[in-house]
Amino acid sequence: IRTRTAPLLLLPAVRKAVASVASDQQVSRGAHDLEQAVRQDPQWQRQKLFSVLFGVFSAMALLLAIAGLMSVVWFSVSRRTTEFGIRLALGATRTNILWVAARATLLSAGLGILFGSLAAALLRTFLGSWMKSGHASLVSLINVAVLLAIVMLAACLLPARRAATVDPMNALRNE
């Protein structure tokens, strides 16, 4: 009998009948629904902890990769400012200067993304017990690859754009 104020009360005969049909069913006070039972399961809690930790560490690794890639690309393109000035003095267009800076960066970024994707595919076989949905991990991998490509493009075009506006005479004078 269940009322708004009284909890579920089961008669002993009902308990025996339920136990004879399905012995693993909860028939006492404080019975939980399936969602609560799963959330209280230690294995589920451990897997959720691993998922959260992998997510946090992956986000931290992505931020560190973005910061490192941007600083390395920014430095390497900035060091070529004199070269870009000389190219401008010899008749290169500003678009050509931007392409020269972007080509080397995008080639190295493309190779890094390719090797990173291969490493992720290999690690996926080892970590397959935690990654139940292969589709979600593939989508995440593609999203991260696109994000890194955009960051690399921005990291090389910003200093290359600045270098393309340098006066060729100043670049030759500094050489």
Secondary structure, 3 states (H helix, E strand, C coil): CCCCCCCCCCCHHHHHHHHHHCCCCCCCCCCCCHHHHHHCCHHHHHHHHHHHHHHHHHHHHHHHHHHHHHHHHHHHHHHCHHHHHHHHHCCCCHHHHHHHHHHHHHHHHHHHHHHHHHHHHHHHHHCCCCCCCHHHHHHHHHHHHHHHHHHHHHHHHHHHHHHHCCCHHHHHHHC
